[in-house]
Amino acid sequence: MDNNNTKNKIRTIRFILLSTILYFISDAIGRWFVPAQDAVPSLFSILLWVICFITGALQFYLWRRIGQTWLKWAAAILYTALFVFLLHWGGFYGYGGSTLIGYKFSVTLMPAFGFLIEATFTSFLRWYGGLIKRIFHLESVNSGIFMMCMLIPVALIVFLFIGGYRLSGKLSDKGADIQQYIDEGEVNHNTDRREPVRQYDRLFNDLNDVQLEAARKNGLREPITTDQAKNDRRLTLIQPNQYYDVQKLTHSVPYLVPRAAHLLEDMGKAFQDSLFNRGYNRGHRFTVTSVLRTEETVRQLRKTNVNSTENSCHCYGTTFDISYFTFTTPQVGKVASVDKMRQILYQVAYDMKRQNRCYVKYEKKQTCLHITVR
């Protein structure tokens, strides 16, 4: 009876050792490549523990009992392939984006780590256990000294890998580079810098009369209906894309003349380039809040906004509004603050204005930039 209890204790210790080692190896490799500004979700760490203990149990209680060597390693290869398939089927490789790229690599290799450890660790434990018994002159493995000494490898592994997390400052820079390359196809090491201080409400003071003259010159000859806008070949459909977002339009329709559409896209590209050159992810987008106003949408707007006639240049397909409060930010990578994005948007609009590509009016009540192509 005592012999069976002893064997069960030894098996339990070995199983816990194997699963713990698998966890710390997987977690250490994965954590080393998490960018410094990001964190590993707690739920993800718990899931990693569960996966490691399941893998450890299968490898310790089932795989090691296979007698023939070729059959044992064939089972190892089959299990590893099945393991990767289940990870893919369960959406593991899509979770967390490129932030957890290190974890995706380490967890994929985790079964291989386990099989190698299990194939070699038995002889190590026998040698180590015998060494402990000889050093302390122990007659039984039930001794508390033996149990404590057998857990020393676990303590060393924990210390090694938790201590190794201090290296994450250097390695996480590489992780950030990997993440940025996956997300954006290029890497930069630029740092954030202050934008020039300007009174944009005074600089963006192009009045409606000036914009209306440009709208009539560069846009539609006269206002049109919504149905006409949908079928007018002179207009380009404006939709959310990689450069800008378009909010749900209630008093306008998403169409611009090609010249204005090209200006809008160039502003979106310049906005992203400016953020990228300051070390941020390129996935930031500003939001278009108003585009072409048709005869129907103008009538609707006049019911709620008596000043709508001041924006009548919207009727010519040359004018759009961009919110300076609403932005779309990426899920991964370095994310800019609203203040930073607003300053970048102002700078982009200011540059386009200086290049004589557009007129800009700072709309305080509507919290937007009212822009007409020149």
C-alpha positions as a Markdown table, in Angstrom:
| # | Residue | x | y | z |
|---|---|---|---|---|
| 1 | Met | 0.0 | 0.0 | 0.0 |
| 2 | Asp | 2.8 | 2.4 | 1.0 |
| 3 | Asn | 4.6 | 1.5 | -2.2 |
| 4 | Asn | 1.6 | 2.4 | -4.3 |
| 5 | Asn | 1.2 | 5.7 | -2.4 |
| 6 | Thr | 4.8 | 6.5 | -3.0 |
| 7 | Lys | 4.5 | 5.8 | -6.7 |
| 8 | Asn | 1.4 | 8.0 | -7.0 |
| 9 | Lys | 3.2 | 10.8 | -5.2 |
| 10 | Ile | 6.2 | 10.5 | -7.6 |
| 11 | Arg | 3.9 | 10.5 | -10.6 |
| 12 | Thr | 2.0 | 13.5 | -9.3 |
| 13 | Ile | 5.3 | 15.4 | -8.8 |
| 14 | Arg | 6.5 | 14.5 | -12.2 |
| 15 | Phe | 3.3 | 15.4 | -13.9 |
| 16 | Ile | 3.2 | 18.8 | -12.1 |
| 17 | Leu | 6.9 | 19.4 | -13.0 |
| 18 | Leu | 6.3 | 18.6 | -16.7 |
| 19 | Ser | 3.2 | 20.8 | -17.0 |
| 20 | Thr | 4.8 | 23.7 | -15.1 |
| 21 | Ile | 7.9 | 23.5 | -17.2 |
| 22 | Leu | 5.8 | 23.6 | -20.4 |
| 23 | Tyr | 3.9 | 26.6 | -19.1 |
| 24 | Phe | 7.0 | 28.6 | -18.2 |
| 25 | Ile | 8.8 | 27.8 | -21.4 |
| 26 | Ser | 5.7 | 28.8 | -23.5 |
| 27 | Asp | 4.9 | 31.9 | -21.4 |
| 28 | Ala | 8.5 | 33.1 | -21.3 |
| 29 | Ile | 9.1 | 32.9 | -25.1 |
| 30 | Gly | 5.7 | 34.5 | -25.7 |
| 31 | Arg | 6.1 | 37.3 | -23.2 |
| 32 | Trp | 9.6 | 38.2 | -24.4 |
| 33 | Phe | 8.1 | 39.4 | -27.7 |
| 34 | Val | 5.1 | 41.3 | -26.3 |
| 35 | Pro | 5.7 | 45.0 | -26.9 |
| 36 | Ala | 6.4 | 47.0 | -23.7 |
| 37 | Gln | 3.2 | 49.0 | -24.0 |
| 38 | Asp | 1.0 | 46.0 | -24.3 |
| 39 | Ala | -0.2 | 43.5 | -21.7 |
| 40 | Val | -1.0 | 39.8 | -21.8 |
| 41 | Pro | -4.7 | 39.2 | -21.0 |
| 42 | Ser | -5.3 | 37.3 | -17.8 |
| 43 | Leu | -7.8 | 35.0 | -19.5 |
| 44 | Phe | -5.2 | 34.2 | -22.1 |
| 45 | Ser | -2.7 | 33.2 | -19.3 |
| 46 | Ile | -5.3 | 31.0 | -17.7 |
| 47 | Leu | -6.0 | 29.3 | -21.0 |
| 48 | Leu | -2.3 | 28.7 | -21.4 |
| 49 | Trp | -2.2 | 27.0 | -18.0 |
| 50 | Val | -5.1 | 24.7 | -19.0 |
| 51 | Ile | -3.5 | 23.8 | -22.4 |
| 52 | Cys | -0.2 | 23.0 | -20.7 |
| 53 | Phe | -1.8 | 20.8 | -18.0 |
| 54 | Ile | -3.8 | 18.9 | -20.6 |
| 55 | Thr | -0.8 | 18.4 | -22.8 |
| 56 | Gly | 1.3 | 17.4 | -19.8 |
| 57 | Ala | -1.3 | 14.9 | -18.6 |
| 58 | Leu | -1.6 | 13.3 | -22.1 |
| 59 | Gln | 2.2 | 13.1 | -22.5 |
| 60 | Phe | 2.9 | 11.8 | -19.0 |
| 61 | Tyr | 0.0 | 9.3 | -18.4 |
| 62 | Leu | -0.6 | 8.1 | -22.0 |
| 63 | Trp | 2.3 | 8.7 | -24.4 |
| 64 | Arg | 5.0 | 7.4 | -22.0 |
| 65 | Arg | 3.2 | 4.0 | -21.8 |
| 66 | Ile | 3.6 | 3.3 | -25.5 |
| 67 | Gly | 6.2 | 0.5 | -25.7 |
| 68 | Gln | 7.6 | 0.6 | -29.2 |
| 69 | Thr | 9.9 | 3.5 | -30.0 |
| 70 | Trp | 8.7 | 4.0 | -33.6 |
| 71 | Leu | 5.0 | 3.9 | -32.5 |
| 72 | Lys | 5.7 | 6.3 | -29.6 |
| 73 | Trp | 7.3 | 9.0 | -32.0 |
| 74 | Ala | 4.6 | 8.4 | -34.6 |
| 75 | Ala | 2.0 | 9.2 | -31.9 |
| 76 | Ala | 4.0 | 12.3 | -31.0 |
| 77 | Ile | 3.9 | 13.6 | -34.5 |
| 78 | Leu | 0.2 | 12.8 | -34.9 |
| 79 | Tyr | -0.6 | 14.5 | -31.6 |
| 80 | Thr | 1.4 | 17.6 | -32.6 |
| 81 | Ala | -0.4 | 17.9 | -35.9 |
| 82 | Leu | -3.8 | 17.4 | -34.3 |
| 83 | Phe | -2.8 | 20.0 | -31.6 |
| 84 | Val | -2.0 | 22.6 | -34.3 |
| 85 | Phe | -5.2 | 21.8 | -36.1 |
| 86 | Leu | -7.3 | 22.3 | -33.0 |
| 87 | Leu | -5.5 | 25.6 | -32.2 |
| 88 | His | -6.4 | 26.8 | -35.7 |
| 89 | Trp | -10.0 | 25.5 | -35.5 |
| 90 | Gly | -10.5 | 27.2 | -32.2 |
| 91 | Gly | -9.3 | 30.6 | -33.5 |
| 92 | Phe | -6.1 | 30.7 | -31.4 |
| 93 | Tyr | -4.0 | 32.1 | -34.2 |
| 94 | Gly | -6.4 | 34.9 | -34.9 |
| 95 | Tyr | -6.7 | 36.0 | -31.3 |
| 96 | Gly | -4.8 | 39.1 | -30.1 |
| 97 | Gly | -3.4 | 40.0 | -33.6 |
| 98 | Ser | 0.3 | 40.3 | -33.9 |
| 99 | Thr | 0.7 | 41.4 | -30.2 |
| 100 | Leu | 0.8 | 37.7 | -29.2 |
| 101 | Ile | 2.9 | 36.5 | -32.1 |
| 102 | Gly | 5.5 | 35.1 | -29.7 |
| 103 | Tyr | 2.8 | 33.1 | -27.8 |
| 104 | Lys | 1.5 | 31.7 | -31.1 |
| 105 | Phe | 5.0 | 30.4 | -31.9 |
| 106 | Ser | 5.8 | 29.0 | -28.4 |
| 107 | Val | 2.4 | 27.3 | -27.9 |
| 108 | Thr | 2.6 | 25.7 | -31.4 |
| 109 | Leu | 6.0 | 24.2 | -30.4 |
| 110 | Met | 4.8 | 23.4 | -26.8 |
| 111 | Pro | 3.9 | 19.7 | -27.5 |
| 112 | Ala | 7.4 | 19.2 | -29.1 |
| 113 | Phe | 9.0 | 20.6 | -25.9 |
| 114 | Gly | 6.9 | 18.2 | -23.8 |
| 115 | Phe | 7.8 | 15.1 | -25.8 |
| 116 | Leu | 11.5 | 15.9 | -25.7 |
| 117 | Ile | 11.4 | 16.7 | -21.9 |
| 118 | Glu | 9.4 | 13.5 | -21.2 |
| 119 | Ala | 11.8 | 11.4 | -23.3 |
| 120 | Thr | 14.8 | 12.6 | -21.4 |
| 121 | Phe | 13.5 | 13.9 | -18.0 |
| 122 | Thr | 12.8 | 10.4 | -16.6 |
| 123 | Ser | 16.5 | 9.5 | -16.5 |
| 124 | Phe | 17.3 | 13.0 | -15.1 |
| 125 | Leu | 14.8 | 12.7 | -12.3 |
| 126 | Arg | 16.0 | 9.2 | -11.4 |
| 127 | Trp | 19.6 | 10.5 | -11.2 |
| 128 | Tyr | 18.6 | 13.6 | -9.3 |
| 129 | Gly | 16.3 | 11.7 | -6.8 |
| 130 | Gly | 19.1 | 9.2 | -6.2 |
| 131 | Leu | 21.6 | 12.0 | -5.6 |
| 132 | Ile | 19.2 | 13.6 | -3.1 |
| 133 | Lys | 18.8 | 10.3 | -1.2 |
| 134 | Arg | 22.6 | 9.8 | -1.0 |
| 135 | Ile | 23.4 | 13.4 | 0.1 |
| 136 | Phe | 20.8 | 13.4 | 2.9 |
| 137 | His | 21.1 | 9.6 | 3.6 |
| 138 | Leu | 17.3 | 9.2 | 3.1 |
| 139 | Glu | 15.7 | 5.8 | 3.2 |
| 140 | Ser | 12.3 | 6.9 | 1.9 |
| 141 | Val | 11.0 | 9.3 | -0.7 |
| 142 | Asn | 8.2 | 10.2 | 1.8 |
| 143 | Ser | 10.7 | 12.5 | 3.6 |
| 144 | Gly | 9.8 | 16.2 | 3.6 |
| 145 | Ile | 13.4 | 17.0 | 2.7 |
| 146 | Phe | 13.2 | 14.8 | -0.4 |
| 147 | Met | 9.9 | 16.4 | -1.4 |
| 148 | Met | 11.4 | 19.9 | -1.0 |
| 149 | Cys | 14.6 | 19.1 | -2.8 |
| 150 | Met | 12.7 | 17.5 | -5.7 |
| 151 | Leu | 10.8 | 20.8 | -6.2 |
| 152 | Ile | 14.1 | 22.8 | -6.5 |
| 153 | Pro | 14.2 | 22.4 | -10.3 |
| 154 | Val | 10.7 | 24.0 | -10.4 |
| 155 | Ala | 12.0 | 26.9 | -8.3 |
| 156 | Leu | 15.0 | 27.3 | -10.5 |
| 157 | Ile | 12.9 | 27.2 | -13.7 |
| 158 | Val | 10.5 | 29.8 | -12.2 |
| 159 | Phe | 13.4 | 32.0 | -11.2 |
| 160 | Leu | 15.1 | 31.6 | -14.5 |
| 161 | Phe | 12.1 | 32.5 | -16.6 |
| 162 | Ile | 10.6 | 35.2 | -14.4 |
| 163 | Gly | 14.0 | 36.7 | -14.1 |
| 164 | Gly | 14.2 | 36.5 | -17.8 |
| 165 | Tyr | 11.2 | 38.7 | -18.2 |
| 166 | Arg | 13.5 | 41.6 | -17.2 |
| 167 | Leu | 15.0 | 41.1 | -20.7 |
| 168 | Ser | 11.7 | 42.0 | -22.2 |
| 169 | Gly | 12.8 | 45.6 | -22.5 |
| 170 | Lys | 15.2 | 44.7 | -25.3 |
| 171 | Leu | 13.3 | 41.8 | -26.7 |
| 172 | Ser | 10.0 | 43.6 | -26.7 |
| 173 | Asp | 11.5 | 46.2 | -29.0 |
| 174 | Lys | 12.0 | 43.3 | -31.5 |
| 175 | Gly | 8.5 | 42.2 | -30.7 |
| 176 | Ala | 7.2 | 45.7 | -31.6 |
| 177 | Asp | 9.2 | 45.6 | -34.8 |
| 178 | Ile | 7.7 | 42.2 | -35.7 |
| 179 | Gln | 4.3 | 43.4 | -34.9 |
| 180 | Gln | 4.7 | 46.6 | -36.9 |
| 181 | Tyr | 6.1 | 44.6 | -39.9 |
| 182 | Ile | 3.2 | 42.2 | -39.8 |
| 183 | Asp | 0.6 | 44.9 | -39.5 |
| 184 | Glu | 2.1 | 47.5 | -41.8 |
| 185 | Gly | 4.8 | 45.9 | -43.9 |
| 186 | Glu | 7.6 | 48.2 | -42.7 |
| 187 | Val | 9.4 | 49.2 | -39.5 |
| 188 | Asn | 10.4 | 52.5 | -38.1 |
| 189 | His | 12.0 | 53.6 | -34.8 |
| 190 | Asn | 10.8 | 57.2 | -34.9 |
| 191 | Thr | 9.7 | 58.8 | -31.6 |
| 192 | Asp | 6.8 | 61.0 | -30.8 |
| 193 | Arg | 7.4 | 64.8 | -31.1 |
| 194 | Arg | 5.4 | 67.9 | -30.4 |
| 195 | Glu | 3.4 | 69.4 | -33.2 |
| 196 | Pro | 3.8 | 73.1 | -34.0 |
| 197 | Val | 1.6 | 75.4 | -31.9 |
| 198 | Arg | -0.8 | 77.3 | -34.2 |
| 199 | Gln | -4.2 | 79.0 | -33.8 |
| 200 | Tyr | -5.9 | 76.8 | -36.3 |
| 201 | Asp | -9.3 | 78.5 | -35.7 |
| 202 | Arg | -7.8 | 81.7 | -37.1 |
| 203 | Leu | -5.8 | 80.0 | -39.8 |
| 204 | Phe | -8.8 | 78.0 | -41.1 |
| 205 | Asn | -11.0 | 81.0 | -41.8 |
| 206 | Asp | -11.9 | 80.6 | -45.5 |
| 207 | Leu | -15.5 | 82.0 | -45.6 |
| 208 | Asn | -18.4 | 80.3 | -47.2 |
| 209 | Asp | -18.5 | 82.8 | -50.1 |
| 210 | Val | -15.0 | 81.9 | -51.1 |
| 211 | Gln | -15.7 | 78.2 | -50.8 |
| 212 | Leu | -19.0 | 78.5 | -52.7 |
| 213 | Glu | -17.2 | 80.2 | -55.6 |
| 214 | Ala | -14.7 | 77.3 | -55.8 |
| 215 | Ala | -17.5 | 74.8 | -55.4 |
| 216 | Arg | -19.4 | 76.2 | -58.4 |
| 217 | Lys | -16.2 | 76.3 | -60.4 |
| 218 | Asn | -15.0 | 72.8 | -59.7 |
| 219 | Gly | -18.2 | 70.8 | -59.0 |
| 220 | Leu | -21.7 | 70.2 | -60.2 |
| 221 | Arg | -23.4 | 73.0 | -62.1 |
| 222 | Glu | -26.4 | 72.9 | -59.8 |
| 223 | Pro | -27.9 | 70.9 | -56.9 |
| 224 | Ile | -29.3 | 67.4 | -57.8 |
| 225 | Thr | -31.6 | 64.9 | -56.3 |
| 226 | Thr | -30.5 | 61.8 | -54.4 |
| 227 | Asp | -31.5 | 59.5 | -57.2 |
| 228 | Gln | -29.6 | 61.6 | -59.7 |
| 229 | Ala | -26.5 | 61.4 | -57.4 |
| 230 | Lys | -26.6 | 57.6 | -57.4 |
| 231 | Asn | -26.5 | 57.5 | -61.2 |
| 232 | Asp | -24.3 | 60.5 | -62.0 |
| 233 | Arg | -21.0 | 59.5 | -63.6 |
| 234 | Arg | -19.5 | 62.7 | -62.6 |
| 235 | Leu | -19.5 | 61.6 | -58.9 |
| 236 | Thr | -17.4 | 59.2 | -57.0 |
| 237 | Leu | -18.8 | 57.0 | -54.2 |
| 238 | Ile | -17.2 | 57.7 | -50.8 |
| 239 | Gln | -17.0 | 54.7 | -48.6 |
| 240 | Pro | -15.0 | 53.7 | -45.4 |
| 241 | Asn | -11.6 | 52.4 | -46.4 |
| 242 | Gln | -8.1 | 52.0 | -45.1 |
| 243 | Tyr | -7.5 | 55.8 | -45.2 |
| 244 | Tyr | -10.6 | 57.3 | -43.6 |
| 245 | Asp | -13.9 | 56.3 | -42.0 |
| 246 | Val | -17.4 | 57.6 | -42.9 |
| 247 | Gln | -20.0 | 57.9 | -40.2 |
| 248 | Lys | -23.6 | 57.1 | -40.8 |
| 249 | Leu | -24.9 | 60.0 | -43.0 |
| 250 | Thr | -28.3 | 61.4 | -42.1 |
| 251 | His | -28.3 | 64.8 | -44.0 |
| 252 | Ser | -26.0 | 64.0 | -47.0 |
| 253 | Val | -25.1 | 61.2 | -49.4 |
| 254 | Pro | -21.6 | 59.7 | -49.9 |
| 255 | Tyr | -20.6 | 61.2 | -53.2 |
| 256 | Leu | -17.9 | 63.7 | -54.3 |
| 257 | Val | -16.5 | 64.9 | -57.6 |
| 258 | Pro | -13.2 | 63.0 | -58.4 |
| 259 | Arg | -11.0 | 66.0 | -57.6 |
| 260 | Ala | -12.5 | 66.2 | -54.1 |
| 261 | Ala | -12.4 | 62.5 | -53.6 |
| 262 | His | -8.7 | 62.5 | -54.5 |
| 263 | Leu | -8.1 | 65.3 | -52.0 |
| 264 | Leu | -9.8 | 63.4 | -49.3 |
| 265 | Glu | -7.8 | 60.2 | -50.0 |
| 266 | Asp | -4.6 | 62.2 | -50.0 |
| 267 | Met | -5.4 | 63.7 | -46.7 |
| 268 | Gly | -6.1 | 60.2 | -45.3 |
| 269 | Lys | -2.7 | 59.0 | -46.5 |
| 270 | Ala | -0.9 | 62.0 | -45.2 |
| 271 | Phe | -2.6 | 61.7 | -41.8 |
| 272 | Gln | -1.5 | 58.0 | -41.5 |
| 273 | Asp | 2.0 | 58.8 | -42.8 |
| 274 | Ser | 2.4 | 61.6 | -40.2 |
| 275 | Leu | 1.4 | 59.3 | -37.4 |
| 276 | Phe | 3.6 | 56.5 | -38.7 |
| 277 | Asn | 6.6 | 58.9 | -38.9 |
| 278 | Arg | 6.1 | 59.6 | -35.2 |
| 279 | Gly | 6.2 | 55.9 | -34.2 |
| 280 | Tyr | 2.4 | 55.2 | -34.2 |
| 281 | Asn | 0.6 | 52.4 | -36.0 |
| 282 | Arg | -0.5 | 53.4 | -39.5 |
| 283 | Gly | -4.1 | 52.1 | -38.9 |
| 284 | His | -5.5 | 55.4 | -37.5 |
| 285 | Arg | -8.3 | 57.0 | -39.5 |
| 286 | Phe | -10.2 | 60.3 | -39.3 |
| 287 | Thr | -14.0 | 60.4 | -39.8 |
| 288 | Val | -15.9 | 62.1 | -42.6 |
| 289 | Thr | -19.2 | 63.5 | -41.2 |
| 290 | Ser | -20.8 | 65.2 | -44.2 |
| 291 | Val | -20.4 | 65.0 | -47.9 |
| 292 | Leu | -22.8 | 65.8 | -50.8 |
| 293 | Arg | -26.1 | 67.4 | -49.9 |
| 294 | Thr | -29.0 | 66.8 | -52.3 |
| 295 | Glu | -32.2 | 68.7 | -52.6 |
| 296 | Glu | -33.9 | 66.2 | -50.3 |
| 297 | Thr | -31.2 | 66.3 | -47.6 |
| 298 | Val | -31.1 | 70.1 | -47.7 |
| 299 | Arg | -34.8 | 70.3 | -47.0 |
| 300 | Gln | -34.4 | 67.8 | -44.1 |
| 301 | Leu | -31.5 | 69.8 | -42.7 |
| 302 | Arg | -33.3 | 73.1 | -42.8 |
| 303 | Lys | -35.9 | 71.7 | -40.4 |
| 304 | Thr | -33.3 | 71.3 | -37.7 |
| 305 | Asn | -30.6 | 73.8 | -38.7 |
| 306 | Val | -31.5 | 77.3 | -39.7 |
| 307 | Asn | -27.9 | 78.0 | -40.7 |
| 308 | Ser | -27.7 | 75.1 | -43.2 |
| 309 | Thr | -27.7 | 77.5 | -46.1 |
| 310 | Glu | -24.2 | 78.7 | -45.1 |
| 311 | Asn | -22.9 | 75.2 | -46.1 |
| 312 | Ser | -24.7 | 75.2 | -49.5 |
| 313 | Cys | -21.3 | 74.5 | -51.2 |
| 314 | His | -21.9 | 70.9 | -50.0 |
| 315 | Cys | -24.5 | 70.7 | -52.9 |
| 316 | Tyr | -21.8 | 70.8 | -55.6 |
| 317 | Gly | -19.9 | 67.6 | -54.6 |
| 318 | Thr | -16.7 | 69.5 | -53.8 |
| 319 | Thr | -17.0 | 69.8 | -50.1 |
| 320 | Phe | -16.7 | 67.5 | -47.1 |
| 321 | Asp | -16.5 | 67.8 | -43.3 |
| 322 | Ile | -14.0 | 66.0 | -41.2 |
| 323 | Ser | -14.6 | 65.6 | -37.4 |
| 324 | Tyr | -11.7 | 66.7 | -35.2 |
| 325 | Phe | -13.1 | 64.7 | -32.3 |
| 326 | Thr | -14.0 | 61.3 | -33.8 |
| 327 | Phe | -11.3 | 59.0 | -34.9 |
| 328 | Thr | -10.8 | 55.2 | -35.5 |
| 329 | Thr | -7.8 | 53.6 | -33.8 |
| 330 | Pro | -6.1 | 50.3 | -34.5 |
| 331 | Gln | -6.5 | 47.3 | -32.2 |
| 332 | Val | -2.8 | 46.6 | -31.9 |
| 333 | Gly | 0.4 | 48.6 | -31.9 |
| 334 | Lys | 1.1 | 52.1 | -30.5 |
| 335 | Val | -2.2 | 54.1 | -30.4 |
| 336 | Ala | -2.2 | 57.9 | -30.5 |
| 337 | Ser | -4.2 | 60.0 | -28.2 |
| 338 | Val | -7.2 | 62.1 | -29.5 |
| 339 | Asp | -5.2 | 65.3 | -28.9 |
| 340 | Lys | -2.3 | 63.9 | -31.0 |
| 341 | Met | -4.6 | 62.8 | -33.8 |
| 342 | Arg | -6.4 | 66.2 | -33.8 |
| 343 | Gln | -3.1 | 68.0 | -34.1 |
| 344 | Ile | -2.0 | 65.8 | -36.9 |
| 345 | Leu | -5.3 | 66.3 | -38.7 |
| 346 | Tyr | -4.9 | 70.1 | -38.3 |
| 347 | Gln | -1.3 | 69.9 | -39.7 |
| 348 | Val | -2.4 | 67.9 | -42.7 |
| 349 | Ala | -5.3 | 70.3 | -43.5 |
| 350 | Tyr | -2.9 | 73.2 | -43.0 |
| 351 | Asp | -0.4 | 71.7 | -45.5 |
| 352 | Met | -3.1 | 71.1 | -48.1 |
| 353 | Lys | -4.3 | 74.6 | -47.7 |
| 354 | Arg | -0.8 | 76.0 | -48.1 |
| 355 | Gln | -0.4 | 73.9 | -51.3 |
| 356 | Asn | -3.6 | 75.7 | -52.6 |
| 357 | Arg | -5.4 | 72.4 | -52.9 |
| 358 | Cys | -8.4 | 73.4 | -50.7 |
| 359 | Tyr | -10.1 | 76.0 | -48.6 |
| 360 | Val | -10.7 | 75.2 | -44.9 |
| 361 | Lys | -13.1 | 76.6 | -42.3 |
| 362 | Tyr | -12.8 | 75.7 | -38.7 |
| 363 | Glu | -16.4 | 74.9 | -37.5 |
| 364 | Lys | -16.6 | 75.3 | -33.8 |
| 365 | Lys | -20.3 | 74.4 | -33.3 |
| 366 | Gln | -20.2 | 71.4 | -35.6 |
| 367 | Thr | -16.7 | 70.3 | -34.3 |
| 368 | Cys | -15.4 | 69.7 | -37.8 |
| 369 | Leu | -13.2 | 71.1 | -40.5 |
| 370 | His | -15.3 | 72.3 | -43.5 |
| 371 | Ile | -13.1 | 71.6 | -46.6 |
| 372 | Thr | -13.7 | 72.5 | -50.2 |
| 373 | Val | -11.4 | 71.4 | -53.0 |
| 374 | Arg | -9.8 | 74.2 | -55.2 |
